[in-house]
Amino acid sequence: MTLDAPENPQPTPPQPPGGDGTSPWGIRDFRLLWIGRVLAVLAIQVQSSALLWQVYTIARREHPIEQASLYLGLVGLVQFLPLLAFTLPAGEMADRRDRKSTVALSIAVEAVCALAFLVMAIVGNPPLWGLLGVAAVFGAARAFLAPASQAFLPMVVGRKALPAAIAAQSIAFQTGAIAGPALGGLIVGINTPLAYGAALVLFGVGLACFLMIRTSGRPARTDDQVSRFQAVREGLAYVWKTKVVLGAISLDLVVVMLAGVALLTPVFARDILHVGALGFGLLRAAFGVGALVMALYLSRWPITRRGGLWMFAAVAVFGVCTLIFGLSKWAWLSALVLFIGGAADMISVNIRQTLVQLATPDHMRGRVSSVSMLFIGASNELGEAYSGVMVRLLGPISAAVFGGVAAIGATGLWAWMFPRLRQADRLD
């Protein structure tokens, strides 16, 4: 079986100058986009590590582990609410307005948030409500950044080079995801304001790279006669009827929300494994290292057949790794299963993104990407809030074990509910 085809397929856009048709690396604008993404993700991860550690440290001064974990959950919740409010309108805007300008403005707002975190850290003893308020603004910026950037990538590389470009972008993301938590944990162990300052500089340089891209960000086709509400509704309807897309993004939502362990790493590092700020950074980095190794492999030997089965197998492995992480009493074992979980997650992410992009016509990519990013945002930020509540109810170990078991069960349920996704074959 192949992918669900759009009802009105669009002609393949011409290959951008400098490409050979299949590799994106010969395209100057893609190289700038790739470097900018590495720097931006590195900045986000350094900032996130500093924020999680700072919030948990402040909360632990007055509260026990379970109650302090709720404040970590609030960090995810206040970033998810703006995503929930703005992501769908942002996707409609990405199909109507210049995608490159939207991305540039969003990164600039993220840099301003890093500056605000830096100022509060320098002043000392910032109130939790102040940190959470800036985090909410950061979440709003991400709501506009994600659909515009995902829809802009095919405009830079063309359709033929898209699968390789997605794998390369995954390498960019995981490079930042590896170095960011480790670097963030190391810098926070020395000085928290320094971590926020490093994030600010990285955002600035990443923005400069993006501004040098010459490719136009204006969609090739827009329908100004369609109301914004109707445009958003069309995007939702397309996702609903394209079961391969619906199944892929909803599975990511459910599994990552249930089994995501990013929120739990500061709790395990400080109060269960007793490895401190540096160990916290290394645990956060282990997941990214596994994902990067797999992304490098996929960029050279991409999965082109039996994509659905590969995705379900990878998600099941991810759930098993979460289960073992919750039961582990040794830092080396915890890091190992995070490494394997990161590799499995990269397989799932690569297949999901390829399915969504290849099954979606260009004039709807912003809206479909916004739906996808809303699900992903829910799985990450809302998942952090969910994990905080589960830690409060069950304790950190039981919360991780429950999440792993539930993720394995959800994988089997989705394989039964979405047979077309399970049977999806060619990814080239």
C-alpha positions in Angstrom: 0.0 0.0 0.0 1.2 3.6 -0.7 0.3 6.9 0.9 -3.2 8.4 0.7 -3.0 10.8 -2.3 -4.5 14.3 -2.2 -7.7 14.7 -4.2 -6.2 17.5 -6.3 -2.5 16.7 -6.5 -0.3 19.8 -7.2 2.5 19.8 -9.8 6.0 19.1 -8.5 7.7 22.4 -7.9 10.9 23.0 -9.9 14.2 22.0 -8.2 15.8 25.0 -6.6 19.1 26.1 -8.1 22.2 24.3 -6.9 20.4 21.0 -6.1 21.0 17.7 -7.9 17.3 16.7 -7.5 17.8 14.3 -4.6 20.3 15.8 -2.2 19.6 19.1 -0.4 23.2 19.8 0.5 24.0 21.5 -2.8 21.4 24.2 -2.1 22.9 27.3 -0.4 19.6 28.3 1.3 19.2 24.8 2.7 22.6 25.0 4.3 21.8 28.3 5.9 18.5 26.9 7.1 20.2 23.9 8.5 22.8 25.9 10.4 20.2 28.3 11.7 18.1 25.4 12.9 21.0 23.8 14.8 21.7 27.1 16.6 18.0 27.8 17.4 17.4 24.3 18.8 20.6 24.5 20.8 19.4 27.8 22.2 16.0 26.3 23.1 17.5 23.3 24.8 20.0 25.4 26.8 17.2 27.7 27.9 14.9 24.8 28.7 17.5 23.0 30.8 18.1 26.2 32.7 14.4 26.9 33.2 13.5 23.4 34.4 16.4 23.3 36.8 15.7 26.8 38.1 12.0 26.2 38.6 12.5 22.9 40.3 15.3 24.3 42.6 13.0 27.2 43.7 10.0 25.0 44.3 12.1 22.5 46.3 13.0 25.2 48.8 9.5 25.1 50.2 7.8 21.9 48.9 8.4 18.1 48.8 9.3 16.2 45.6 5.8 15.5 44.5 4.5 19.0 45.0 7.6 20.6 43.5 7.1 18.4 40.4 3.7 20.2 39.8 5.6 23.4 39.2 7.6 21.6 36.5 4.3 20.5 35.0 3.2 24.2 35.0 6.2 25.0 32.8 4.8 22.7 30.1 1.2 23.8 30.6 1.8 27.6 30.2 3.6 26.9 27.0 0.9 24.5 25.7 -2.0 26.9 26.2 -0.7 29.5 23.7 0.1 26.6 21.3 -3.5 25.5 21.7 -4.8 29.0 21.1 -2.6 30.1 18.2 -1.3 27.1 16.2 -4.3 26.6 13.9 -4.6 30.3 13.0 -0.8 30.3 12.5 -1.1 27.4 10.1 -3.8 29.3 8.1 -1.5 32.4 8.1 1.4 30.2 6.8 -0.7 29.3 3.8 -1.7 32.9 3.1 1.3 35.0 4.2 5.1 35.0 3.7 6.4 32.0 5.6 10.0 33.2 5.8 9.0 36.5 7.4 6.8 34.6 10.0 9.7 32.4 10.9 12.1 35.4 11.3 9.7 37.3 13.5 9.0 34.2 15.7 12.8 33.6 16.3 13.2 37.3 17.2 10.4 37.0 19.8 12.1 33.9 21.2 15.4 35.9 21.6 13.5 38.6 23.5 12.2 35.9 25.9 15.8 34.7 26.4 16.7 38.2 27.3 13.9 38.4 29.8 15.0 35.2 31.5 18.5 36.6 31.6 17.5 39.8 33.3 15.4 38.0 35.9 18.3 35.6 36.6 20.7 38.4 37.0 18.4 40.3 39.4 18.2 37.1 41.5 15.4 35.1 43.2 12.8 35.6 40.4 9.2 34.8 41.2 7.9 31.6 39.7 5.0 33.6 38.1 7.5 35.7 36.3 9.3 32.7 34.8 6.0 31.1 33.8 4.8 34.3 32.2 7.8 34.5 29.9 7.5 30.8 29.1 3.9 31.5 28.0 5.1 34.2 25.5 7.8 31.8 24.3 5.1 29.2 23.7 3.1 31.7 21.6 6.2 32.4 19.4 6.6 28.7 18.9 3.0 28.4 17.8 3.7 30.7 14.8 7.2 29.3 14.1 6.5 25.6 13.7 3.9 25.5 10.9 5.7 28.3 8.9 9.1 26.6 9.1 7.8 23.1 8.2 5.9 24.5 5.2 8.9 26.6 4.2 11.3 23.6 3.9 9.7 22.1 0.7 9.9 25.5 -0.9 13.7 25.6 -0.3 14.6 22.0 -1.4 11.8 20.9 -3.8 9.8 17.6 -3.6 12.5 15.2 -4.8 15.0 16.2 -2.1 12.4 16.4 0.6 12.9 13.0 2.4 16.6 13.6 2.6 16.0 17.1 3.8 13.7 15.9 6.5 16.4 13.5 7.7 19.0 16.2 7.6 16.7 18.6 9.5 16.3 15.8 12.1 20.1 15.7 12.4 20.1 19.5 12.9 17.5 19.1 15.6 19.2 16.3 17.4 22.6 18.0 17.2 21.1 20.8 19.2 19.1 18.4 21.4 22.3 16.6 22.4 24.6 19.5 23.0 21.9 21.8 24.4 20.9 19.8 27.6 24.5 18.8 28.3 25.8 22.3 27.8 22.8 23.8 29.6 23.3 21.4 32.6 27.0 22.2 32.7 26.5 26.0 32.5 23.7 25.9 35.1 26.0 24.1 37.4 28.3 27.1 37.2 26.0 30.0 36.7 22.3 30.2 35.7 22.4 33.7 34.1 25.2 32.5 31.9 23.0 29.8 30.4 20.3 32.3 29.5 23.0 34.6 28.0 24.3 31.7 25.9 20.8 31.0 24.6 20.3 34.7 23.7 23.5 34.7 21.6 22.6 31.5 19.9 19.1 32.8 19.0 20.7 35.9 17.5 23.2 34.1 15.3 20.5 31.6 14.2 18.2 34.5 13.2 21.1 36.1 11.2 21.6 32.8 9.2 17.9 32.6 8.4 17.7 36.3 7.2 20.4 35.5 4.7 18.2 32.9 2.9 17.1 34.1 -0.5 14.2 31.8 -1.3 10.9 33.5 -1.3 8.5 32.4 1.5 5.3 33.3 -0.3 3.0 30.4 -1.0 2.6 29.6 -4.7 -1.2 29.4 -4.4 -3.5 31.3 -2.0 -7.3 31.7 -2.0 -8.1 35.2 -0.6 -11.8 34.6 -1.2 -11.9 31.9 1.5 -12.4 33.1 5.0 -9.8 32.3 7.7 -12.3 30.2 9.6 -13.1 28.2 6.5 -9.4 27.8 5.7 -8.7 26.4 9.1 -11.7 24.1 8.8 -10.4 22.8 5.4 -7.1 21.9 7.0 -8.8 20.0 9.9 -11.0 18.2 7.4 -8.1 17.2 5.2 -6.3 15.7 8.3 -9.4 13.9 9.4 -10.1 12.2 6.0 -6.4 11.4 5.4 -6.2 8.5 7.8 -2.4 7.9 7.4 -1.8 11.5 8.5 -4.4 11.4 11.3 -3.1 8.1 12.7 0.5 9.2 12.6 0.1 12.5 14.4 -2.4 11.2 16.9 -0.2 8.3 17.9 2.7 10.7 18.5 0.3 12.8 20.7 -0.8 9.9 22.9 2.5 8.0 23.3 4.7 11.1 24.0 2.2 12.5 26.4 2.0 9.1 28.3 5.7 8.1 28.1 7.7 11.3 27.7 10.3 11.4 30.4 11.8 14.9 29.7 10.0 16.4 32.7 11.1 13.6 35.0 14.8 13.9 34.3 15.4 16.7 36.9 13.5 14.7 39.5 15.4 11.5 38.8 18.8 13.3 38.6 18.4 15.2 41.9 16.3 12.9 44.2 16.5 9.3 42.8 19.9 8.9 41.0 21.6 11.7 42.9 23.8 12.8 40.0 23.3 16.6 40.3 23.1 19.3 37.6 25.8 17.8 35.4 24.2 14.3 35.5 20.8 16.0 34.7 22.4 17.4 31.6 23.9 14.1 30.6 20.6 12.3 31.0 18.9 14.9 28.9 21.7 14.5 26.3 21.6 10.7 26.2 18.2 10.8 24.5 19.5 13.2 21.9 22.6 11.2 21.2 20.6 8.1 20.3 18.3 10.2 18.1 21.3 11.8 16.3 23.0 8.4 15.7 19.8 7.1 14.1 19.2 10.4 12.1 22.7 10.0 10.7 22.0 6.4 9.7 18.6 7.4 8.1 20.2 10.2 6.2 22.5 7.7 4.5 20.1 4.6 4.4 16.5 6.0 4.7 13.6 3.7 5.3 11.7 3.4 2.0 9.5 0.3 2.5 7.1 -0.9 5.2 7.1 2.5 6.8 4.0 1.8 8.9 5.3 -1.3 10.5 8.7 0.4 11.2 6.9 3.3 12.9 4.8 1.1 15.2 7.8 -1.1 16.1 9.8 2.1 17.0 7.0 3.5 19.1 6.7 0.2 21.0 10.4 0.2 21.8 10.1 3.8 23.0 7.4 2.7 25.5 9.6 -0.2 26.7 12.5 2.2 27.3 10.3 4.5 29.4 9.3 1.5 31.5 12.9 0.5 32.2 13.9 4.1 32.9 11.3 4.3 35.7 12.6 1.1 37.3 16.3 1.8 36.9 18.4 2.6 40.0 21.6 3.1 38.1 22.5 6.3 36.2 24.3 4.3 33.4 21.2 2.1 32.8 19.0 5.2 32.8 21.2 6.8 30.2 21.4 3.7 28.1 17.6 3.3 27.8 17.3 7.0 27.1 19.8 6.5 24.3 17.8 3.6 22.8 14.6 5.5 23.3 16.0 8.4 21.4 17.0 6.2 18.5 13.5 4.6 18.4 11.8 8.0 18.6 13.9 9.3 15.6 12.6 6.4 13.5 9.1 7.3 14.4 9.6 11.0 13.8 11.3 10.6 10.5 8.6 8.3 9.1 5.8 10.5 10.5 7.1 13.7 9.0 7.7 12.1 5.6 4.2 10.7 5.6 2.7 14.0 6.4 4.7 16.0 3.9 4.4 13.7 1.0 0.6 13.2 1.5 -0.1 17.0 1.6 -0.3 19.4 -1.3 1.8 22.6 -1.0 -1.2 25.0 -0.7 -2.3 23.1 2.5 1.1 22.4 4.1 0.8 25.3 6.5 -2.6 24.2 7.9 -1.7 20.5 8.0 1.6 21.3 9.6 -0.2 23.4 12.2 -2.5 20.5 13.1 0.5 18.2 13.3 2.4 20.7 15.5 -0.6 21.2 17.7 -0.6 17.5 18.4 3.1 17.5 18.9 2.9 20.6 21.2 0.2 18.8 23.2 2.3 15.7 23.5 5.3 17.7 24.8 4.0 20.6 26.8 0.6 19.1 27.9 2.5 15.9 28.5 4.8 17.8 30.9 1.7 19.0 32.8 0.3 15.5 32.8 3.5 14.0 34.1 3.6 16.6 36.9 0.1 15.5 38.0 1.0 11.8 37.7 4.1 12.3 39.8 2.0 14.1 42.4 -0.5 11.2 42.5 1.8 8.2 42.0 5.4 9.4 42.7 8.1 9.6 40.0 8.9 5.9 39.7 5.3 4.7 39.4 4.5 7.6 37.0 7.3 6.5 34.6 6.3 2.8 34.8 2.7 3.6 34.2 3.5 5.8 31.2 5.7 3.1 29.6 3.0 0.4 30.0 0.3 2.7 28.7 2.4 3.7 25.7 2.9 0.1 24.7 -0.9 -0.5 25.0 -1.6 2.6 22.9 0.7 1.3 20.2 -1.3 -1.9 19.8 -4.6 0.0 19.9 -3.6 2.4 17.1 -2.3 -0.4 15.0 -5.8 -1.9 15.2 -7.6 1.5 14.7 -5.6 2.7 11.7 -4.9 -0.3 9.4 -4.0 2.0 6.5 -1.2 3.5 8.6 0.0 0.0 9.6 0.0 -1.0 5.9 1.7 2.2 4.6 4.6 1.0 2.5 6.7 3.2 0.3 8.2 6.4 1.7 10.1 7.4 -1.5 
